[in-house]
Amino acid sequence: MATLTYVKGLPTPAEELNSLGLTEFEMFLAAYSQVFHKAACETANYLLFGQKFNKSSWNTYLQKTFGISKRHANGIISHAQGAVDASKEHRKHHIKIIEGKLKSINLWISKSEKKLADSFKFYEKKNWKESKTGCRLPIASDLKTHKTNWHNLHFQIHNKKRRASQLQKQILNLKTAPIHAVIPKNQAFVVGSKDESFGNQVCQWDGDVLKFRVPACLESKFGKYVQTRVGNFDRKINRLPKDGSKTWHFYCKDGKWNAAVQFTPAPVKRVSRHSAYGCIGIDLNPGSIGWAYVDCDGNLKAHGQISLQMGLPSGKQDAQIVDACLQLATLADTFACPIVCEELDFSTKKEQLKERARKYARMLSNWAYSRFYELLESILSNRGIYLMKVNPAYTSVIGLVKYARQYGLASDEAAAMAIARRGMRLKEKIHGSITAYLSVKDGKHVWSQWNQLNNLIKKSSIKRHNFYAISNWESLVKRWSEQSAQSKRKC
């Protein structure tokens, strides 16, 4: 089960402050964090060296070397292992991203070279002026620079090849370079256990007072125990259980010590009913969130939009996302149903930003998709609302073709309705006026028809939003099918 973490700054009551303006507990954390940092660095170096790691023998080594107990050493080993594993995963992810960028660049280069070759062949023909199709890349010249399109494309290909060479060298270097793990200073980590009283043997919290077992190396200075009155971690929806394991992480940020407790959250009462009774579908776009509530029969009952402002700083953007998530949680609580969203991955598209238009790249970079669903899942989980994720294939096309004009919906609301119906496992058949012009074999999945229609829309010059305005799709699809048939005959 997933864990939660509550963070709180350590209080500094006036009666506990010394001449340095610190409490005894903060003085202890400052001293213990130095021991913790040295032991964690040594453990991380041993793990990165590549030798076979025996946790039990290494725990004994840390106890003898640094004068700490077994429980203290367990926290050090767990923290170091987490840092090393994170560094290895980050290296793999970094290499994967660069390989994706290299693949995108090589694909762009091959397409551009093909475009140049086709243009050369076109102008080699004697009757090229009488051609009806035209050239893919006309040899036009800029009035200011007096340089042709061919010259500019040659220059772009040259720069892309240089960039591809740099990325290849970077990948080779990353695969051979040693991995470094970062162990920050001024922190301490103590692993909890569900078998111990108060969920931890070293650091125990009874709901008000925090009591820390001092390691042997610091007993002469601080005694056997240090404690401070922390208070509670109350929230509007508090899921911190009295029992169970509690792992503590103390760290200093901006000169202030903070205490973070990690735990398995207590279960909450489920508010949302089964998806068969209805769902709320959401479609996230850069400027708005479209939502649609579908009842048990798959019919639209309510819909709307939540506007979003682009280009905000991270703090204001998080506040805006939280407000939108709270609105969705209120809707789900009102209708007592789960929320359905698309399971999207923009990592591939973000690898291709250098080969895309500036406006598209800026829009995709500012789109906090992963942050939105991270906060949405957390907020809904605290309120007992289930979040479903479905395949996003053809939801926008389905919404525009089937529901936009029928219910008078915007494109994101229509897509949200298709997403909600998919969460309820309802089928989306194409209108008979369209299937008459699509050559799909019998027995194929219905998505095969939507795939063919989507390809026809991409090839045509008509925008797909025209489905919203035209009542009869037959004329549009017929024209596209005839155009595609003519192009196949020419080929």
Secondary structure, 3 states (H helix, E strand, C coil): CCCEEEEEECCCCHHHCCCCCCCHHHHHHHHHHHHHHHHHHHHHHHHHHCCCCCHHHHHHHHHHHHCCCHHHHHHHHHHHHHHHHHHHHHHHHHHHHHHHHHHHHHHHHHHHHHHHHHHHHHHHCCCHHHCCCCCCCCCCECCCCCCEHHHHHHHHHHHHHHHHHHHHHHHHHHHHCCCCCCCCCCEEEECCCCCCHHHCCCEEECCCEEEEECCHHHHHHHCCEEEEECCCCCCCCCCCCCCCCEEEEEEEECCEEEEEEEECCCCCCCCCCCHHHEEEEEEECCCEEEEEEEECCCCEEEEEEEECCCCCCHHHHHHHHHHHHHHHHHHHHHHCCCEEEECCCCHHHHHCHHHCCHHHHHHHHCCCHHHHHHHHHHHHHHCCCCEEEECCCCHHHHHHHHHHHHHCCCHHHHHHHHHHHHHCCCCCCCCHHHHCCCCCCCCCCHHHHHHHHHHHHHHCCCCHHHHHCCCCHHHHHHHHHHHHHHHHHHC
